[in-house]
Amino acid sequence: MGFLRTLQNTADGAKALTTGARITMRHYMGQLLKTEPLQTVQYPEERREQFPRTRWRHVLTRYENGLEKCIGCSLCAGACPARCIYVEAAENTDEDRYSPGERYAVKYEINMLRCIFCGFCQDACPTGAIVLRKDFELADFTRKDFLYTKEMLLEGASVIPLTAVGTHKEAVK
Amino acid sequence: MPDNRLTQTEASLNPAVTQMVNIKIDGIELQVPKGENIIESAKRAGVDIPYFCYHPRLSKGDAANCRMCLVDVFAPRRAPDGTVSLAKMPKPQASCTLPADEGMVIVTDSEAVVRDRKGVLEFLLINHPLDCPICDRGGECPLQNNAIFYGAATSRYTEEKRHFPKAYPLAENVVFDRERCIHCARCTRFTEDISGDAQLGFLKRGADMEVGTFEHTAYKSKFSGNVIELCPVGALLSRSYRFKARPWDLHSQRSVCSKCSNGCNIKIDYRLDSLQRINGRINEAVNEEWTCDKGKFGHSYVSSEARLKTPMLKTGGEWKAIDWTEALQILVGKLRDANGSVAGIGGQRCTNEDNFAFQKLFREVLKSNDIDSRVEGYLGSVNKPLYERFGYHAMGNAIAELEDMKTILVLGSQLVDEQPIIYLRVRKAYRFKGATVINAVSSVPEDSPKVGDFAQLELVYKPGTEAALLKGILSVLSAEKLASVNGFAKGYTLEKAAEETGVSAEAIQQAARLMATGKLAIIAGREVANHANHLEVVQAIGDLAEATGNAQNINLPGEDVNSQGAADMGVLPDFAPGYAPLENPGKNTAQILQAAADGSLKVLWVAGAKLLEKFPNRELAQAAFASDTFIVVNELTMTETAQAADLVLPAASFAEKEGTFTNCERRVQRIHKAFDISLEIKPDWLIFSEVATRMGGGGGSFFSARDILKAISAQVPAYAGLTAKSLGDEGVRWNYPDK
């Protein structure tokens, strides 16, 4: 009976192989003859569409009038489990206004090497200033370059706020 | 994270316990003193009652206005037939003013109470802007906490909130956000009960009510910083800390204030290497929980840009930054060349460890007794004024003991500037314990608060006539047979004293009568310490104290943070550590400066003493600094004294080193290192120790501050047995062996 079982096993194996090979060959031929779309993404020439709730690179957003949403409250730093956010706040004046209200972030730094992309900062933010967006290509060459400053994180403004001058202007692309 | 400062109770302000009563709180049976506030009893039982306006150190006068501590109360009621039954009070009661009585049953978690708290919070939040994300109090805010634990999740109020301009400049150091105020009256009660200036009060009524000074003048106080910590919301804020950090950004380190000799316990809140704010730390024996504005706002120098970060050498009138190797090489070379012609001044702002290493270096390595820590007027033997007669040097009383005095004489002192925490005790003795305060000064400042505001009697004498005034008082005591004067004021009459001092004879008589009524404490200040005839004045003070039977109640507190410790550590020309007399005493500060001015001194080492700024004989100090003497200064910044030196060594501030300070009442307290500004900045003891090592060691080489503390406890009798551990959080007050 040992021989019969061996024969049976061989037949089963051959069947499984041909089943798999048939699927592979069907898609291969389909793509070769262009009857079905290409599955391989030709990175970096092309990029796959990210899922809507993907959490990657942080961005500090602005209001429509160009003012920063961030008020420098440091709640993101408090919520951060990796302790990778550093915020220093200062007071807005009428001559030099960055955000609505009294307070804005004069320094906002994220240590990307420490960040675990949990999105708690986005959760904690009372003004929706910090959001994690879909830019996932964050590799760099030196450790220092992973320290993202406020200028790097702040999104470009379509409108230059009337009251924003000085350093603020440079951040506006 | 800062601890919750609202949970202290101070037993001494409650009425004396006469009777215990049985009460029940949430089913927990307990015995409490009759008349105790239920909110305090609940704390004993571990039952949480939320509150805003209640504070154990403030009087209950305007309190019970936040209505947060409401509880249901059932009290026993006797029916006409004699049966006793529990009857519920028809409305909930404020537990912060409800005295405990026999058989009371308190319910803190009934449905009605829970609903009431929600309602109270909803009302409080109607006009509160809820701008927690940008509020400095956010994260350590009692209103936030109570709203989360006891409040409703939503509000039904949809109308426009009350609006005021933000950051109203209330005081020099305090800004006021009127929108956030919940009218708890803690700040107003503080100014009335504790600091004594009574400047803050409520203006207007109802929803328009706001805290302010009358006529909207500036709030000028020496203790304004405390209202920031007292405020249960973010209405009163520190101007310097505004927007600097959130509580969770900060690290906190226990320390002792370095601004005066009172030794307030503080917390240094810092971020990276910069000091952000100073908060009071509770020590019932010293500062209770208060701080003065000098201590709370005066420490910005620690993290300032002006801090020295390398040794500086003056060559040809120009300052040049050099490294430590070079600096020590130059210094050691100069010390070797001087061949014993060296002297040291200073140490009052340094720790005990620094001072111990300082005198070790001079006595055992450089073989010179010419060191002195004192920069005040009197530079004779420290044993002369008080020790030889009464057996103690500076303060006979502990700070807390001042509360128990019947009469307190403040002599020649702007107490609130010189000894702010002693001032608060004197004020407390007056306000809560019924003490009578007599203020004798030569000039009365305009500003407030000051002792004169609440003194029963103010004697304004001509400058320098303290002894005459005291002798006048003694002559009255003698003439009216109020005390046995032992002929102390022989040849003095009331008329003569009145004429010399310019104080009316009646006032002197009144003062004498007040002093004869009971326990009297005498606190003498700067005018006495710098008096030309210091010994004569202290003699007169001693006579008065002895005549009235208060020989142990004389207080001559030093002024700098470690004046006491520097003397204890033997940074004196005639005493080794622990006041052991030396066979061949060295020169005192004035003599050292004279020697430098004469050109007979080769090297002068100044350890943080502000000679040009503070020494009474400024001409002598200037002459000494202008001479050829090589002058080394340990300093934090380029002060006037440092500018005039030849070599300046960057020393660590109190926030950057370990060690102990001894405050004016001889309490040895630990300071802890919070952060490093720069690795090139060294604590003073390390500088002395490194020089000692390069000079050949001897007893002057140490490895750590703790190492030095061990040596101190082994070699200084008064400090025997003190270890870093035994000092704990509150410090230890050392006593004279024979007392």
Interface residues (C-beta under 8 A of the other chain):
Chain A: I71 G72 C73 S74 L75 A77 G78 V87 E88 A89 A90 E91 G101 E102 R103 P126 T127
Chain B: D131 P133 I134 G138 G139 K166 A167 R242 F243 K244 A245 R246 W248 D249
